[in-house]
Amino acid sequence: MFDLVLFNGQIAAGGGDPAPGTRAVAVRDGRIAAIGDSKTLLDQAGAGARRIDLAGRAVVPGFNDAHAHVWKIGHLRTTMLDVRGVRSIGELTEKVRSFGARLAPGAWLVGRGFNEAMLQERRLPTREDLDAVAADRPVVLTRTCGHVYSVNSRALRAAGIDAHTDPPFGGEIVRGDGGEPTGVLRETAMGLVTRAMPPPSARDYEAMIDTALRHQLSLGITSSSDCGVSPPLLAVYRDMDARGVLPARVNVMPLRRLDGMAGPVPLAEQHVSGMLRVDTVKFLADGGLSGATAALSVPYRHAPTNGVLRFEDGELRELCRESHAAGWRIATHAIGDRAIGQVLGIYEQLGPHPRGYAHRIEHFGLPDAAHVARAARLGVIAAPQTVFLHSLGRNFRQYLPDALLPRCYPLRAMLDAGIRVALSSDAPVVEDDNPLLGIAAAVTRKDAEGEPIAAEQAISVEEALEAYTMGGAVAAGDDHRLGRIAPGACADLAILSANPRATPPDALTEIKVDMTLLAGRVVYER
Ligand SMILES: [Zn+2]
């Protein structure tokens, strides 16, 4: 007796083919009860079972977006100004002007998503640009990467930043000729403004989480990670879980250090339920490549900078040691080779984990061959974003030194070395967090203009599918129940209009998610 039988389909998971003739999946009590041929499972189904004829379509394990910023996805879809896709400073400021007209007088205007490589002027917006359209309220715009702010004069004043303000360690207050701040703040210096902003309410946070997780379900994503949350946001997640209102599974990673705060955030209480996991802490060792704040061993092409290391070695080492000893998994953002070296050096000295957890490096963008070998030896899990090649490839080609471009997100090398890879989107850093776009980019290595980036680092559709499902399950410690289509696993499934493993790479993004199931319940239907 089953609750549900999906039949007459193609079972497409990473990591090997199912036995020939496997065309059906049976579900009981939220778990996969059996897989097999359609007739056998339909015969066993029982009168009460729901039957869904897949008519040849594909079933894949629900995607796992191993590195996303769930609440920020939701923020952009609720109360924040979305400036992704703007093509000039004029278009950007016009959006700020019209959005501001809808806000209460003096209220903060927050927006996100510009990318100067896509702007006609090829530069970051400054306080003068923003003052011209919104002088009467503080304005804070986050660059698409989340590592740079452009703010107006009112926001600088509210944060107490003037010509004499020293930036915090790991941050930069960009200044003009007379020493006056231009309104551009990088990395930890953003915290000076963040701490002056009114924080979202618990109700705001709940709306963001709910909106974002429903958006993910529409893409076939049934589990994801919210990589970097503050204590108030964590409290909202815990409350939603207690009330049973989380629409999808989330691995929430508390931050141990918040920009703009003096000391570290104390370790939270660990929590693992069916829908919510809190046992990974998050650190950021450097910035982003597309905004030239990732810490490189050599200068960027377009500017005399090597990027930013956000932590002094000793502080990061001590916080990692404490988290590790207390039984937490550690996920550290490290993109540039200098940051990757710092983090591997620290992980190397941690010794065996009290619970046997493997630590993670988020992004792992520009490792050299020795870094790849060291990460493999240490059993480090990598959580890279091949979708960056598509959406930020133009920045990479403009900003990265020639020597580094060929080893940009080297997926082939990671897999060949035996590193467990969890693919992910880092949304809302990129606008399109469709896993099939990330899979296509892993296979084609092409940017949005069709230019290849380190084409020899391509992986297969099967490998990419595995990394976008089981990879994330392993990275979160959920591989005993998620990431595969096999008896006993949670019935988290996506039904696709076509089988990605039988689709030419350039047509992968034409595949539609027809239906998403979570614990055997249909939670999205196209
Ligand atoms: Zn991120």
Boltz pocket constraint, residues with backbone or C-beta under 6 A from the ligand:
constraints:
  - pocket:
      binder: B
      contacts: [[A, 67], [A, 68], [A, 69], [A, 227], [A, 426]]
      max_distance: 6.0
